[in-house]
C-alpha cells in the first residue's frame, strides 16, 4: 500500500496542529491554576524532582537502585494524590491539568511499531476524501444510492441484454472491485456514451478504496497529459509541483482517469498514455479509465501498442442506454 506523500504531509500538518493546540490548552490551564493556587507550582516542582531522582537511580546501576526507585514511587504517588486534592480545593476538576496522550498506541507521535498509527491514518483518509471531493462529487455517490431505475428494461437488439440488466452486471462488478481492491486486482476500462453513470461508479470505487487506506488519484485525461507535457517541455517556478503531480499519477495505488479521448490528440499524448499505462502495469499499480469513445473510435485515435494494453490488461465494461441527466430533466419537468 503506497500512501500519497502530499496528502500524508497535509494529514501530519493537521495532526501536529491539533497536538500543539492541546499543549497550548494545557499551558493556559497551568498558568490559570498557578495564579489561583501558587502552592500547586511547588507541588509540581517536588513531583518533577522525585521523578528525576527515580530515573537517575534506574540508570545508576547500583544494587540499592531498586529499593530507591520503590521508595520514590511511593513518594510520587503521595504527591500526585496531594496535587489532585489541591487542584480540587482551588475549584478545578481533578483532571484539569492531566497531560494524557490522545492516542495511547503511539503516544501522540502518529507512528508505532507497525508504521503509521490509526489516529494519523484517520486524518490521512479525511484529507484524501477532501482531495477527491474537489474533483468528484462524493456527497451522495455510493453504491447504495446507485439507481438502476434510470435504465430501460428493453433488450438491446445487438446483445439481447437490456440496459438495466447490463448495469446490474456493471455495478456489481464495480462494487466487488472496490471491496476486494488490492495488489491482485485487475484494471477497469469503462466506456460508453455520456450520462450513463461512468463517473458516478468511478466515484463510488474511489470512495471505498480510499477508505481502505489506499492512495487514490482522480483526474481527467486532459489534466494528466497537460502535466506530463509541462514536465517535458516547459520550465517554470512550479516545476516541483508539476513533478509531484506526475509522480502521483505514476505511483498511486489506484489512478482513475476520466474522459479519455477528450484531450488534444498528438503523438506526445499517445506516447505519454502508453508510458503511463505501461509503467503502472509494470509496477503492479491499478488503473480505472473512463471514456465516451467506443473501441473502434479509440483504435483510430491511439496506437496499436496502447490498444493492446487496453484490450489485454483491462476488463472492459461497456455502458449503454439513455442519458440519465436528460431523463432526470424530463422527470423533473413532468412533475
N, C-alpha and C positions, 0 to 999 in steps of 0.2 A: 504494500500500500504506500503510495507516494503522496505526501502532503504537499499542498501548494505553498511554496515559501512565502509568497507575497501575502496570501491570506493568513498564514500562520503568524507572520510578523504583525498583522493588524490584531489578531487574537491575543498575542503576547502583549501588545501595547495596551489593550483593554484590561488584560489580566493585571499588569503592573500598575495601571491607573487605579483599579479597584483596590489592590493591595496597599498602595500609597494612601488612598482615601481612608482605609481602615486604620492605618498607622497614624495619620493626622488626627482622626477622631479620638484615638486613644491618648494622643499628646494633649489635645484640648481638654479632655476629661481629667487627665492627670493634673494639669495646671489648675483646673477648677477645684478639684479635691484638695490640693495642696494649699490653695488660697484660703479655703474654708477651714481646713484642719491641718495646719503645718506639721503637727507631730507625726502624721502618716508618712511624710517625707523621710523622717528619721527611721521609722519602722522599715521602709523600703530600703534605706541605706544599710540597716542591720541585716536585712534578708540577703541583699546582694553580697555582703561581706561573708556571710555564712556559706553561701553557695560557692563563692570563690575559694573559700577555705576547703570545702569538700572536694572541689576539682583539684586543688593543689595537693591534697592528701592522696587522692586517687592516682596521681601521676608521680608521686614521690617514690614509690616502690618500697617503702618501709614496711616492716612487719606489723607495725601498730596502725597502719593506714586504715585497715578495715574497721577497727574499733572507733577511730577518729571519725570516719565517714558516718558510721551508725549514730554516733552522738550528735553530729552536725545535722543529720536528717531529723532527729527528734527536736532539736532547737529550731530548725527551719519550719517544721510543722507547727510548732507553737507560735512562731512569728506570723505564719500565714493565717492562722486562726485569729490571732490578735488583730492583724491587719483587716480582716473581714469585719470584725466587731467595730473597729474604729471607723471603717467606711460606712457601716450601717448607722452608727451613732451620729455621724456627720450628716445623715439624711439622704444617703445614696443607696441604690440597690447593691446587694452583696457582690454581684458580678460586674459592677460598673467599670472596674479597671482591669477586668480579665483580658489577658493578651493571648487568647487561644487562637489556634490556626483555623482558618475557614475550612481547609481541607487537611485532615489528619494524614491522608495517604501520601501526600507529597510535601507536607509542612509548608504549603503555600509557595512552592518553587515552580510548580507546573510540570514537574518530571519526577518519576520514581524509578525503581529498578527495572520496570518493564518498558520504560521510554516515556512518552508523553502521557501525563495523567488525565483521567477522565474529566477533571474540572477544567483544564485548559482545552481539552478536546471539545467540550460543550461550547465554549466560546468560538472555537475554530468552525464548528458546524454552523453556528449562528452567522458568522461572517461569510461563510461560503454560500449560505442561503441568501444573504443580502446581496452578494455578488451576482448570483444567478437571477435574483429578482429584478436587478437593474436591467436585464435584457429579456427575461421571461416573466410572464405573469404567473407567479406561483401562488397567488391568493387562493383560488378555489380549484386549481388544476391538480386533481388527484385521480387515481384510478377509480375511486368510488364515485366521483362526480362525472365520469365519462359517460355520456348519454347516447345509447345506441338507438334511441327513438328517432334520431335525425337521419337514419339510414333506411333506405327503401327495402321492402321485402321482395320486390320483383326480381326474379333471377336475371343475371346478366346474360345476354344472348351468346356471348363468346365463351364464358366459363361455366354457365349454368348455376352459378352461385350468386345469391343476392348481395347487394352492398352491405346489408345488415349481417348476414352470415360471414361475409368476408371480414367485417370489422370486429365481429366476435372473436374470430381467429387471431387477428392482428393485435387487438387489445390484450388478449390473454397471453400472446407471445411476448408483448412488451412488458406486461406485468411480471411474468416469470423471469424475463431477462433482468429486470430491476431487482427483484427479490433475491435472485441467485447470483448476482454480479460478483465476479472475482477473476482471478488470473486465468481461469479456464473458460471464461465467457467468450462468445463469438462477437462479431461486428454486425451492425444492422444498417441496411440501406432502405430508407422509407421514401417511396416515390409515388407520384400521382398528382392530379390537378390541385390547384389552391383551394383552401377552405374545407378540407376533408379530415382534419384532425392530426396532421403530422406533427405540427409544432406543439399541440396540446399533449400528445402522448410523449413527445420528447421531454416536455417539462415534467411530466409525471415520472419518467425514468430518472431525470436529473435530481428531482426531489428525493426519491427513495435511495439512490446510490450515494448522494451526498450525505444523507442521514446516517449511512453506514460508515462514514468517515473517509470515503474515497475522495480523491481530488477530482472535481468535475469542472470542465471549462465549456461554456456555451458561447458561440459567436456565429455570425453569418460568414458565408464563404467570401463575400466581398471584403469584410473587415480583415479576415485572416490573411488573404492574399495581399491586401494592401500593406499589412505589417511586414510580410516577407519581402515585398518589393521595396519598402522603405529601408529595411535592413540591408538589402543587396545594393541599392543604387544611391540612396540618399545619405547625406551627412548632416546631422543636426544636433542640437543640445539635448534632444530627447532620445538619443540612441540607446542609452541604458534602459529606458522604459520600453523602447521597441524590442530590444533583445530579450527583455524579461517576458514580454508578451509571446514572442515566437518560441521561447523555451517552454513556456506553459503549454502552448499548443502541442509541442512535441512530447512533453514528459508527463502530462496529467494522466491519471488513471483512465478517465473517460473524457473524450472530446466529442462534443455534439456540434456538428457543422450544419448550419441551416441554410437553405436556399442555394444549394449548389447549382450552378448554371445561370445564376443571376449576375455573376461577376463579369467584368470585362474579359473578353476572350483574347488570349495572346499565348505565344509559345512559352513565355515566362510562367504564366499561370498554370499551364498544363504541366510544366516541369515541376513547379512548386507543389502542385496537387499530388503528383506521383511521388515526389520525395517525402512529403508529409505522410501519405498513406503507407508507403513502404517502410519508412523509419519507425512508425508506430507498430506496424506488423512485426518488424524485426525485433523490437524491444518488448513485445508482448502487451503493448498498450491497446486499449479498446476504443472503437470509434463508432459513432452513430451519425449517419449522413442523411439529410433530408433534401429532396429535390422535387420541383414541379415538372421536371422533364421526364419523358418516357425513355426507356432503354435505347430505343432507336435514335432518339434525338441526342442522347449522351454519346453514342458511338460516333455520330457525325461531329461532335464538338471536341471530344477528348481523344487522346492517343490510344492505340491498342494496348499499350502497357498499363494505362490507367484502367481501361475497361476490364482487362484481365484480372486486376486486383479486385475491382468492384464485383465482378461476376463470380470469381473464385474464392474470395476471402470474406464476403459479406452475405448475410442472409437477406434476401430481397423481399420486402413487404410492399405490395402494390395496393394503393388506396383507389377506390372509385366510388362514384355516387354523385349527389348534388352538393353544391357549395353550401355548407352549413350556415355561413354568415348570411347568405341570401335567404335561406329557409327561416332563420331567426327573424330577419327583417319582415318577411311575408307574414309570419305568425303574429308578429307584433302589430302589423297593420291590420290584420284581420280581427284582432282583439279591440 
